[in-house]
């Protein structure tokens, strides 16, 4: 699966390299100087400002009160910032989880959601304890590129709703802005983007996204420009989140209701978090931490469920904002969560005055920095399968959700890999001076090539002595062993002698009919097979 590499081998570091370069972000090894702390704090403030409208919007998607999303963004963001697998990552309430929650909330109520989030966290904790996060390495590079491209498109499309007039103001369905309101909105978005682009060329004293938000907000407030603001979405004023055990019956029936949702949410949350971890790792040149991130997400969601939050996972958009603003340590993530809490407790009236256009401009710059533009230029230079997988993952991400897209991409890549390897099986034949025929097998022997392996031989036309040499092959699985046994049976039925050379010790033990036909040699390979063997029955069993 992983050997289908691009000719130019683009990396995710190249995808996001423009982000850190444009922002003049300091390196991770800068140390906690006064300048570094200032950068981290300002980066956290920028992220917190961007978290507010997203948390509110995702709360509406899930059908819960805005504070449920804001509390989730605070708690999940704080805990993962403290103990997560990668400094610089930002977690909070996400749309990928919200779309799964909506049916549960509609059918059973918000308390069942809280119970589901607790169970979701427990499942993620188990994934971390059993180190399941390591399997993220099986995600091929084309899938990663399709993931970032699809997510960039999703982030872009999510911002388009800010160009609509709410249904409450139109007396019916939401309507698209037209005329002067649309021109003003677009102008403010463009101004924000221009500030973010140009600020690093003038100074790095303040993160460019924060400067864009502050300047545009100042202009709107000073001149009283009538544009949609954060407060138009909902009031974010509230108190501290309070502990409470979800009020649901502790019965098997409740478990039957919440477990399917918890399993799906846990899978989606971990996939999105681990892919974001890989992307941030490419930027900061850090590796590992997958199991630690699983545990952090599990702890965060378990706690969130007991404090009235809707749960969450890593957010690639906010993580890119953090990186672009210079955030490289856990300080930025912690300050983002604390600023968000302060907004809820003390500064709601001020934050509600921020124009949505400024935040849309920030997210549009995230889209530009996230999309793998070079993936479009290399399409003609990479294998067709890789190009198709990349496009498929992008489309499925946009049309459904990230988890399904990644699973589909991995399955298609695995099938393509298996098919390519199945076609590699062939044999080179020769005849010894004694008249015996030798089949030199080339290529892996596994479930995909087992039928092709059997077609290489001509038992009826072969001489009475035949040798099959596996020196340049590898017997992979149970299907391969069964194919060898079946071949031995065909020659045995014709009264001919079949000998097998260069098979591993595992093959010696697991072959049934052909086991006594193996010729031992000092240069036999020593690889293992993913199958087991029943001593009592002498039958081949399933793979481990």
C-alpha positions as semicolon CSV with decimal commas, in nm:
position;residue;x (nm);y (nm);z (nm)
1;X;0,000;0,000;0,000
2;X;0,270;0,241;0,099
3;X;0,501;0,169;-0,194
4;X;0,287;0,368;-0,439
5;X;0,501;0,679;-0,403
6;X;0,485;0,988;-0,617
7;X;0,762;1,054;-0,864
8;X;0,830;1,388;-0,700
9;X;0,750;1,260;-0,349
10;X;0,570;1,575;-0,225
11;X;0,541;1,590;0,152
12;X;0,285;1,738;0,383
13;X;0,557;1,971;0,501
14;X;0,543;2,126;0,155
15;X;0,167;2,163;0,189
16;X;0,199;2,371;0,501
17;X;0,546;2,512;0,449
18;X;0,396;2,826;0,300
19;X;0,201;2,881;0,621
20;X;0,494;2,898;0,860
21;X;0,705;3,084;0,602
22;X;0,442;3,350;0,544
23;X;0,391;3,408;0,911
24;X;0,755;3,418;1,008
25;X;0,678;3,168;1,281
26;X;0,955;3,091;1,522
27;X;1,101;2,746;1,535
28;X;1,006;2,495;1,797
29;X;1,344;2,509;1,957
30;X;1,329;2,881;2,033
31;X;1,287;2,828;2,410
32;X;1,054;3,010;2,647
33;X;1,189;3,360;2,603
34;X;0,969;3,664;2,656
35;X;0,922;3,691;2,280
36;X;0,826;3,327;2,248
37;X;0,571;3,349;2,529
38;X;0,420;3,660;2,372
39;X;0,392;3,482;2,039
40;X;0,230;3,178;2,199
41;X;-0,022;3,388;2,395
42;X;-0,118;3,601;2,095
43;X;-0,149;3,288;1,885
44;X;-0,381;3,141;2,146
45;X;-0,592;3,457;2,143
46;X;-0,623;3,436;1,763
47;X;-0,732;3,073;1,782
48;X;-0,986;3,149;2,058
49;X;-1,147;3,418;1,845
50;X;-1,179;3,174;1,556
51;X;-1,318;2,901;1,783
52;X;-1,621;3,101;1,896
53;X;-1,830;3,112;1,575
54;X;-1,736;2,756;1,481
55;X;-1,838;2,617;1,820
56;X;-2,168;2,804;1,802
57;X;-2,233;2,690;1,445
58;X;-2,157;2,325;1,524
59;X;-2,388;2,344;1,825
60;X;-2,669;2,448;1,592
61;X;-2,583;2,157;1,361
62;X;-2,603;1,911;1,649
63;X;-2,925;2,068;1,778
64;X;-2,791;2,176;2,118
65;X;-2,746;2,507;2,303
66;X;-2,440;2,712;2,189
67;X;-2,284;2,682;2,535
68;X;-2,270;2,303;2,489
69;X;-2,035;2,356;2,196
70;X;-1,838;2,632;2,368
71;X;-1,786;2,421;2,682
72;X;-1,666;2,133;2,462
73;X;-1,422;2,363;2,283
74;X;-1,285;2,483;2,618
75;X;-1,254;2,147;2,796
76;X;-1,137;1,939;2,500
77;X;-0,901;2,216;2,391
78;X;-0,750;2,254;2,739
79;X;-0,696;1,886;2,814
80;X;-0,553;1,794;2,474
81;X;-0,325;2,099;2,487
82;X;-0,187;1,978;2,819
83;X;-0,139;1,607;2,746
84;X;-0,189;1,567;2,369
85;X;0,052;1,396;2,136
86;X;0,166;1,706;1,949
87;X;0,222;2,060;2,084
88;X;0,060;2,316;1,857
89;X;-0,252;2,113;1,783
90;X;-0,592;2,266;1,861
91;X;-0,896;2,057;1,950
92;X;-1,259;2,150;2,000
93;X;-1,613;2,089;1,880
94;X;-1,611;1,990;1,511
95;X;-1,862;1,960;1,233
96;X;-1,760;1,602;1,153
97;X;-1,887;1,496;1,495
98;X;-2,185;1,731;1,501
99;X;-2,348;1,577;1,194
100;X;-2,345;1,236;1,366
101;X;-2,490;1,375;1,688
102;X;-2,794;1,544;1,537
103;X;-3,003;1,225;1,503
104;X;-2,920;1,114;1,859
105;X;-3,018;1,451;2,007
106;X;-3,337;1,468;1,800
107;X;-3,450;1,118;1,899
108;X;-3,335;1,093;2,262
109;X;-3,233;1,435;2,395
110;X;-2,914;1,606;2,504
111;X;-2,857;1,391;2,814
112;X;-2,810;1,087;2,591
113;X;-2,557;1,292;2,398
114;X;-2,357;1,356;2,714
115;X;-2,363;0,984;2,799
116;X;-2,252;0,903;2,445
117;X;-1,962;1,147;2,470
118;X;-1,847;0,981;2,794
119;X;-1,855;0,637;2,630
120;X;-1,684;0,782;2,323
121;X;-1,401;0,901;2,545
122;X;-1,368;0,562;2,711
123;X;-1,339;0,392;2,370
124;X;-1,071;0,640;2,267
125;X;-0,886;0,575;2,591
126;X;-0,888;0,203;2,515
127;X;-0,755;0,276;2,166
128;X;-0,468;0,463;2,324
129;X;-0,397;0,196;2,586
130;X;-0,383;-0,076;2,319
131;X;-0,176;0,154;2,093
132;X;-0,416;0,140;1,801
133;X;-0,310;0,486;1,692
134;X;-0,003;0,338;1,523
135;X;-0,225;0,209;1,244
136;X;-0,256;0,564;1,113
137;X;0,078;0,495;0,944
138;X;-0,112;0,267;0,704
139;X;-0,281;0,570;0,551
140;X;-0,111;0,616;0,211
141;X;0,021;0,951;0,094
142;X;-0,248;0,998;-0,177
143;X;-0,511;0,957;0,095
144;X;-0,340;1,225;0,304
145;X;-0,335;1,463;0,009
146;X;-0,700;1,390;-0,066
147;X;-0,778;1,445;0,302
148;X;-0,621;1,792;0,319
149;X;-0,773;1,894;-0,015
150;X;-1,118;1,773;0,084
151;X;-1,095;1,935;0,424
152;X;-0,988;2,264;0,267
153;X;-1,296;2,253;0,044
154;X;-1,518;2,168;0,343
155;X;-1,376;2,462;0,542
156;X;-1,436;2,690;0,243
157;X;-1,794;2,573;0,194
158;X;-1,868;2,611;0,565
159;X;-1,780;2,981;0,544
160;X;-2,029;3,043;0,263
161;X;-2,319;3,027;0,508
162;X;-2,193;3,358;0,650
163;X;-2,297;3,519;0,322
164;X;-2,660;3,430;0,391
165;X;-2,926;3,639;0,560
166;X;-3,066;3,435;0,854
167;X;-3,412;3,287;0,814
168;X;-3,537;3,493;1,107
169;X;-3,458;3,814;0,919
170;X;-3,623;3,702;0,597
171;X;-3,936;3,544;0,740
172;X;-3,862;3,213;0,568
173;X;-3,562;3,029;0,426
174;X;-3,213;3,184;0,450
175;X;-3,132;3,398;0,148
176;X;-2,803;3,491;-0,012
177;X;-2,682;3,847;0,032
178;X;-2,715;4,074;-0,267
179;X;-2,634;4,431;-0,355
180;X;-2,451;4,659;-0,112
181;X;-2,450;4,417;0,188
182;X;-2,275;4,156;-0,026
183;X;-2,023;4,410;-0,156
184;X;-1,942;4,527;0,198
185;X;-1,909;4,171;0,325
186;X;-1,677;4,073;0,039
187;X;-1,476;4,391;0,084
188;X;-1,418;4,323;0,453
189;X;-1,323;3,961;0,382
190;X;-1,077;4,076;0,116
191;X;-0,934;4,340;0,353
192;X;-0,879;4,077;0,623
193;X;-0,705;3,847;0,377
194;X;-0,486;4,132;0,250
195;X;-0,381;4,220;0,606
196;X;-0,294;3,858;0,683
197;X;-0,091;3,838;0,360
198;X;0,087;4,170;0,404
199;X;0,142;4,192;0,780
200;X;0,439;3,948;0,793
201;X;0,616;4,166;0,536
202;X;0,600;4,458;0,779
203;X;0,634;4,302;1,122
204;X;0,606;3,976;1,312
205;X;0,533;4,146;1,643
206;X;0,169;4,040;1,624
207;X;0,021;3,732;1,451
208;X;-0,115;3,830;1,110
209;X;-0,459;3,668;1,163
210;X;-0,503;3,852;1,493
211;X;-0,405;4,179;1,325
212;X;-0,660;4,114;1,050
213;X;-0,939;4,049;1,298
214;X;-0,850;4,348;1,517
215;X;-0,817;4,600;1,232
216;X;-1,133;4,496;1,050
217;X;-1,331;4,479;1,377
218;X;-1,204;4,827;1,467
219;X;-1,314;4,967;1,131
220;X;-1,660;4,809;1,157
221;X;-1,718;4,925;1,514
222;X;-1,573;5,275;1,463
223;X;-1,782;5,347;1,152
224;X;-2,088;5,155;1,264
225;X;-2,094;4,941;0,952
226;X;-2,401;4,719;0,946
227;X;-2,263;4,369;0,885
228;X;-2,327;4,031;1,048
229;X;-2,141;3,988;1,375
230;X;-2,067;3,700;1,611
231;X;-2,354;3,805;1,835
232;X;-2,596;3,753;1,547
233;X;-2,533;3,379;1,571
234;X;-2,613;3,353;1,942
235;X;-2,516;3,493;2,279
236;X;-2,199;3,333;2,414
237;X;-2,246;3,460;2,769
238;X;-2,248;3,190;3,036
239;X;-2,096;3,063;3,357
240;X;-1,846;2,794;3,443
241;X;-1,932;2,445;3,320
242;X;-2,085;2,240;3,600
243;X;-2,021;1,873;3,677
244;X;-2,314;1,641;3,635
245;X;-2,370;1,273;3,566
246;X;-2,585;1,232;3,251
247;X;-2,942;1,164;3,361
248;X;-3,007;0,852;3,157
249;X;-3,120;0,508;3,275
250;X;-2,822;0,285;3,351
251;X;-2,965;-0,007;3,157
252;X;-2,867;-0,234;2,872
253;X;-3,125;-0,058;2,656
254;X;-2,944;0,272;2,705
255;X;-2,616;0,109;2,608
256;X;-2,777;-0,028;2,290
257;X;-2,881;0,326;2,201
258;X;-2,558;0,510;2,270
259;X;-2,293;0,252;2,182
260;X;-2,327;0,270;1,800
261;X;-2,307;0,651;1,813
262;X;-2,014;0,639;2,057
263;X;-1,822;0,397;1,836
264;X;-1,872;0,609;1,524
265;X;-1,784;0,932;1,706
266;X;-1,473;0,774;1,859
267;X;-1,355;0,652;1,520
268;X;-1,420;0,982;1,344
269;X;-1,259;1,180;1,625
270;X;-0,945;0,966;1,630
271;X;-0,904;0,957;1,253
272;X;-0,935;1,334;1,222
273;X;-0,708;1,390;1,524
274;X;-0,438;1,151;1,407
275;X;-0,436;1,288;1,054
276;X;-0,409;1,639;1,196
277;X;-0,128;1,514;1,422
278;X;0,059;1,391;1,115
279;X;0,009;1,720;0,933
280;X;0,124;1,931;1,227
281;X;0,413;1,689;1,274
282;X;0,529;1,752;0,919
283;X;0,530;2,126;0,984
284;X;0,706;2,112;1,320
285;X;0,928;1,818;1,216
286;X;0,808;1,601;1,505
287;X;0,713;1,233;1,493
288;X;0,524;0,989;1,712
289;X;0,265;1,066;1,977
290;X;-0,027;0,880;1,816
291;X;-0,110;0,668;2,121
292;X;-0,067;0,967;2,351
293;X;-0,306;1,167;2,133
294;X;-0,564;0,885;2,154
295;X;-0,540;0,891;2,533
296;X;-0,562;1,271;2,544
297;X;-0,871;1,272;2,322
298;X;-1,024;0,998;2,537
299;X;-0,963;1,182;2,864
300;X;-1,088;1,509;2,715
301;X;-1,414;1,364;2,584
302;X;-1,482;1,163;2,900
303;X;-1,447;1,477;3,111
304;X;-1,645;1,685;2,861
305;X;-1,941;1,450;2,882
306;X;-1,959;1,500;3,259
307;X;-1,945;1,880;3,221
308;X;-2,217;1,930;2,963
309;X;-2,006;1,944;2,647
310;X;-2,077;1,791;2,308
311;X;-1,731;1,634;2,269
312;X;-1,472;1,710;2,007
313;X;-1,146;1,626;1,835
314;X;-0,852;1,794;1,667
315;X;-0,940;2,080;1,431
316;X;-0,716;2,119;1,130
317;X;-0,838;2,472;1,053
318;X;-0,766;2,609;1,400
319;X;-0,443;2,408;1,418
320;X;-0,327;2,576;1,098
321;X;-0,423;2,917;1,238
322;X;-0,216;2,839;1,546
323;X;0,084;2,730;1,341
324;X;0,049;3,028;1,110
325;X;0,039;3,262;1,409
326;X;0,360;3,113;1,549
327;X;0,221;2,866;1,804
328;X;0,464;2,579;1,855
329;X;0,423;2,474;2,218
330;X;0,147;2,371;2,456
331;X;0,121;2,730;2,580
332;X;-0,073;2,843;2,273
333;X;-0,331;2,564;2,306
334;X;-0,376;2,625;2,678
335;X;-0,412;3,001;2,635
336;X;-0,662;2,948;2,352
337;X;-0,882;2,743;2,586
338;X;-0,846;2,992;2,872
339;X;-0,922;3,289;2,648
340;X;-1,232;3,107;2,526
341;X;-1,348;3,060;2,886
342;X;-1,284;3,428;2,959
343;X;-1,491;3,522;2,657
344;X;-1,780;3,317;2,796
345;X;-1,750;3,456;3,149
346;X;-1,644;3,819;3,106
347;X;-1,608;3,941;2,748
348;X;-1,910;3,805;2,565
349;X;-2,046;4,151;2,478
350;X;-1,713;4,253;2,322
351;X;-1,656;3,930;2,129
352;X;-2,011;3,942;1,995
353;X;-1,922;4,267;1,817
354;X;-1,654;4,106;1,598
355;X;-1,769;4,101;1,234
356;X;-1,807;3,757;1,085
357;X;-1,635;3,886;0,772
358;X;-1,304;3,909;0,959
359;X;-1,328;3,548;1,076
360;X;-1,431;3,435;0,727
361;X;-1,122;3,607;0,588
362;X;-0,903;3,421;0,836
363;X;-1,058;3,087;0,742
364;X;-1,021;3,161;0,369
365;X;-0,649;3,211;0,427
366;X;-0,647;2,878;0,611
367;X;-0,809;2,720;0,305
368;X;-0,540;2,863;0,078
369;X;-0,265;2,740;0,307
370;X;-0,419;2,397;0,362
371;X;-0,504;2,296;0,006
372;X;-0,221;2,095;-0,153
373;X;-0,190;2,303;-0,467
374;X;0,111;2,109;-0,594
375;X;-0,105;1,795;-0,599
376;X;-0,276;1,943;-0,907
377;X;0,054;1,986;-1,092
378;X;0,178;1,631;-1,032
379;X;-0,135;1,444;-1,140
380;X;0,018;1,355;-1,475
381;X;0,343;1,236;-1,321
382;X;0,207;0,996;-1,061
383;X;0,054;0,648;-1,103
384;X;-0,307;0,660;-1,221
385;X;-0,420;0,469;-0,911
386;X;-0,270;0,734;-0,681
387;X;-0,440;1,013;-0,876
388;X;-0,775;0,834;-0,858
389;X;-0,739;0,768;-0,484
390;X;-0,651;1,131;-0,420
391;X;-0,954;1,253;-0,614
392;X;-1,183;0,991;-0,458
393;X;-1,085;1,084;-0,101
394;X;-1,134;1,452;-0,178
395;X;-1,482;1,394;-0,320
396;X;-1,594;1,157;-0,042
397;X;-1,466;1,400;0,223
398;X;-1,678;1,677;0,074
399;X;-1,985;1,462;0,009
400;X;-1,992;1,256;0,332
401;X;-1,734;1,285;0,610
402;X;-1,365;1,243;0,681
403;X;-1,377;0,899;0,842
404;X;-1,561;0,739;0,550
405;X;-1,327;0,911;0,303
406;X;-1,013;0,784;0,476
407;X;-1,150;0,429;0,507
408;X;-1,251;0,429;0,140
409;X;-0,912;0,562;0,039
410;X;-0,722;0,302;0,241
411;X;-0,939;0,017;0,108
412;X;-0,898;0,125;-0,255
413;X;-0,522;0,170;-0,208
414;X;-0,495;-0,173;-0,045
415;X;-0,694;-0,338;-0,323
416;X;-0,480;-0,166;-0,585
417;X;-0,165;-0,282;-0,405
418;X;-0,296;-0,639;-0,382
419;X;-0,394;-0,641;-0,749
420;X;-0,054;-0,511;-0,861
421;X;0,124;-0,773;-0,653
422;X;-0,109;-1,048;-0,773
423;X;0,004;-0,978;-1,129
424;X;0,371;-1,011;-1,032
425;X;0,360;-1,387;-0,977
426;X;0,538;-1,580;-1,255
427;X;0,783;-1,864;-1,301
428;X;1,111;-1,916;-1,481
429;X;1,151;-2,278;-1,590
430;X;1,456;-2,488;-1,674
431;X;1,541;-2,855;-1,708
432;X;1,823;-3,019;-1,511
433;X;2,072;-3,261;-1,674
434;X;1,882;-3,542;-1,502
435;X;1,564;-3,443;-1,685
436;X;1,382;-3,288;-1,388
437;X;1,189;-2,965;-1,447
438;X;1,252;-2,668;-1,213
439;X;1,001;-2,387;-1,160
440;X;1,174;-2,074;-1,021
441;X;0,886;-1,876;-0,865
442;X;0,910;-1,497;-0,884
443;X;0,681;-1,264;-0,686
444;X;0,476;-1,295;-0,365
445;X;0,235;-1,583;-0,316
446;X;-0,077;-1,471;-0,127
447;X;-0,455;-1,474;-0,161
448;X;-0,449;-1,246;-0,463
449;X;-0,194;-1,450;-0,659
450;X;-0,293;-1,801;-0,546
451;X;-0,501;-1,872;-0,858
452;X;-0,231;-1,736;-1,086
453;X;0,023;-1,955;-0,907
454;X;-0,174;-2,269;-0,990
455;X;-0,194;-2,170;-1,356
456;X;0,186;-2,159;-1,387
457;X;0,216;-2,540;-1,379
458;X;0,141;-2,817;-1,628
459;X;0,123;-3,138;-1,421
460;X;0,007;-3,350;-1,714
461;X;0,286;-3,236;-1,942
462;X;0,567;-3,215;-1,687
463;X;0,824;-3,490;-1,639
464;X;0,802;-3,732;-1,346
465;X;1,036;-3,518;-1,131
466;X;0,948;-3,152;-1,066
467;X;1,109;-2,899;-0,831
468;X;0,947;-2,572;-0,724
469;X;1,198;-2,316;-0,596
470;X;1,065;-2,030;-0,377
471;X;1,400;-1,850;-0,330
472;X;1,270;-1,539;-0,508
473;X;0,917;-1,561;-0,372
474;X;0,749;-1,525;-0,036
475;X;0,464;-1,733;0,099
476;X;0,241;-1,482;0,279
477;X;-0,082;-1,633;0,406
478;X;-0,313;-1,933;0,441
479;X;-0,436;-1,903;0,083
480;X;-0,076;-1,946;-0,035
481;X;-0,030;-2,260;0,178
482;X;-0,353;-2,407;0,046
483;X;-0,238;-2,335;-0,311
484;X;0,089;-2,524;-0,248
485;X;-0,098;-2,817;-0,092
486;X;-0,338;-2,824;-0,387
487;X;-0,045;-2,827;-0,631
488;X;0,111;-3,119;-0,445
489;X;-0,218;-3,307;-0,468
490;X;-0,232;-3,257;-0,847
491;X;0,116;-3,405;-0,899
492;X;0,050;-3,684;-0,648
493;X;-0,264;-3,786;-0,835
494;X;-0,053;-3,833;-1,151
495;X;0,211;-4,035;-0,968
496;X;0,479;-3,770;-1,014
497;X;0,740;-3,648;-0,767
498;X;0,720;-3,285;-0,653
499;X;0,990;-3,124;-0,441
500;X;0,974;-2,779;-0,276
501;X;1,282;-2,568;-0,204
502;X;1,356;-2,253;-0,003
503;X;1,042;-2,240;0,209
504;X;1,052;-2,094;0,558
505;X;1,029;-2,300;0,877
506;X;0,674;-2,174;0,924
507;X;0,584;-2,327;0,588
508;X;0,747;-2,655;0,692
509;X;0,522;-2,672;0,997
510;X;0,201;-2,555;0,837
511;X;0,195;-2,738;0,508
512;X;-0,021;-3,050;0,526
513;X;-0,001;-3,263;0,213
514;X;0,314;-3,094;0,076
515;X;0,501;-3,083;0,406
516;X;0,694;-3,404;0,345
517;X;0,803;-3,283;0,001
518;X;1,015;-2,993;0,127
519;X;1,391;-3,008;0,083
520;X;1,576;-2,855;0,379
521;X;1,866;-2,623;0,304
522;X;2,091;-2,391;0,505
523;X;1,972;-2,092;0,303
524;X;1,601;-2,142;0,375
525;X;1,431;-1,808;0,466
526;X;1,309;-1,747;0,821
527;X;1,010;-1,515;0,775
528;X;0,684;-1,585;0,959
529;X;0,332;-1,630;0,825
530;X;0,013;-1,470;0,952
531;X;-0,168;-1,803;1,001
532;X;-0,210;-2,058;1,278
533;X;-0,222;-2,435;1,279
534;X;-0,444;-2,676;1,467
535;X;-0,231;-2,968;1,596
536;X;-0,538;-3,172;1,681
537;X;-0,699;-3,156;1,336
538;X;-0,398;-3,082;1,119
539;X;-0,596;-2,807;0,947
540;X;-0,491;-2,459;0,859
541;X;-0,657;-2,195;1,070
542;X;-0,730;-1,827;1,036
543;X;-0,473;-1,554;1,043
544;X;-0,373;-1,370;1,359
